[in-house]
């Protein structure tokens, strides 16, 4: 596991370009955790912008957003409102893993038991902790 200290938004975006974007490959599952307002959606916005995807927003109320570029399909899922893993079943979430050319970013991934994630997908765990208004600590387990 790698721990990174980030001072501000610019440094956060630079970290995403240096550390996260090289890991974005088909059949990869990014498991994001962190309190509200720590930067999970900002991380995904930065990745999406790199691939010329626009209008990225948190899918807290929609549950799932799909963004497409010439290079890949990126699925952005927010489990914040998940009440149980049975609720997840009814959303069609597990169907997202049928296309092995896609990439999934899951916010609040800690709400799903680790053994439930599909085998065969590369899992990258990213925990974001807020140190103060601007600073963050990123734990990256690739």
C-alpha positions in Angstrom: 0.0 0.0 0.0 1.2 3.5 -0.9 0.3 6.5 1.3 0.4 9.9 -0.4 0.0 13.3 1.3 -1.8 15.9 -0.9 -1.7 19.6 0.0 -4.4 21.0 -2.3 -6.7 20.4 -5.3 -3.9 21.0 -7.8 -1.7 18.5 -6.1 -4.7 16.1 -5.9 -5.3 16.3 -9.6 -1.5 15.8 -10.3 -1.6 12.7 -8.1 -4.6 11.3 -10.0 -2.7 11.8 -13.3 0.5 10.3 -12.0 -0.8 7.4 -9.8 -4.4 6.6 -10.9 -4.7 7.2 -14.6 -1.9 4.7 -15.5 -4.0 2.1 -13.7 -7.2 2.7 -15.7 -7.5 -0.4 -17.9 -10.3 -2.6 -19.0 -11.7 -5.0 -16.4 -10.5 -2.8 -13.5 -12.6 -2.1 -10.4 -11.6 1.0 -8.4 -13.0 0.7 -4.8 -13.2 4.1 -3.3 -13.8 4.9 0.4 -13.7 8.1 2.4 -16.0 10.4 4.3 -18.4 12.9 2.5 -16.5 15.7 0.8 -13.1 14.0 0.8 -12.7 14.0 -3.0 -14.0 10.7 -4.3 -16.1 12.3 -7.1 -13.3 14.8 -7.8 -10.9 11.8 -8.4 -13.4 10.3 -10.9 -13.9 13.7 -12.6 -10.2 14.1 -13.1 -9.9 10.6 -14.6 -12.9 11.2 -16.9 -11.5 14.6 -18.0 -8.3 12.8 -19.0 -10.3 10.7 -21.4 -12.3 13.7 -22.7 -15.5 12.7 -20.8 -17.6 15.7 -19.7 -20.4 16.5 -17.2 -19.2 14.1 -14.5 -21.3 14.4 -11.4 -21.9 12.3 -8.3 -24.5 9.6 -9.0 -25.7 9.6 -5.3 -29.4 9.9 -6.3 -29.1 8.2 -9.7 -26.9 5.4 -8.3 -25.0 4.9 -11.6 -23.6 7.1 -14.4 -21.9 5.8 -17.5 -19.4 7.9 -19.4 -18.0 7.0 -22.8 -15.0 7.9 -24.8 -13.2 6.5 -27.8 -10.9 4.6 -25.5 -13.3 3.2 -22.8 -16.5 3.1 -21.0 -16.3 4.3 -17.4 -19.0 3.4 -14.9 -19.3 5.6 -11.8 -21.4 4.1 -9.0 -22.2 5.6 -5.7 -23.4 3.2 -3.0 -24.0 5.9 -0.3 -27.7 5.3 -0.2 -27.4 1.5 -0.2 -29.4 0.0 2.6 -28.4 -3.6 2.1 -26.6 -5.8 -0.3 -30.0 -7.1 -1.3 -30.8 -3.6 -2.5 -27.8 -3.8 -4.7 -29.1 -6.9 -6.3 -32.3 -5.1 -7.4 -30.4 -2.3 -9.2 -28.7 -4.5 -11.8 -25.3 -3.5 -10.4 -23.8 -6.9 -10.9 -24.6 -6.7 -14.6 -22.0 -4.0 -15.0 -19.4 -6.6 -14.8 -20.5 -8.4 -17.9 -18.5 -6.2 -20.2 -14.9 -6.9 -19.5 -13.7 -3.8 -21.6 -15.2 -1.4 -19.1 -13.8 0.3 -16.0 -15.8 0.7 -12.8 -15.3 3.3 -10.0 -17.4 2.6 -6.9 -17.8 5.2 -4.2 -18.6 3.9 -0.7 -17.4 0.4 -1.8 -16.9 -0.5 1.9 -20.7 -1.0 2.0 -20.2 -4.3 0.1 -18.5 -7.3 1.7 -15.0 -7.8 0.1 -15.8 -11.4 -0.9 -18.8 -10.2 -3.0 -16.7 -8.4 -5.6 -16.3 -10.4 -8.8 -13.3 -12.6 -9.3 -11.1 -11.9 -12.3 -11.4 -8.1 -12.1 -8.4 -6.2 -11.0 -9.2 -4.4 -7.7 -7.6 -1.1 -6.8 -8.5 0.2 -3.4 -8.3 4.0 -2.8 -9.1 5.5 0.6 -9.2 9.3 0.9 -8.9 11.0 4.3 -9.5 14.7 4.8 -6.6 16.2 6.9 -8.0 19.8 6.7 -9.9 22.0 4.3 -7.5 21.4 1.4 -5.1 18.6 2.4 -5.8 14.9 1.9 -4.1 11.6 2.7 -4.6 9.0 0.0 -4.0 5.3 0.7 -3.6 3.5 -2.6 -3.6 -0.3 -2.7 -3.0 -1.4 -6.3 
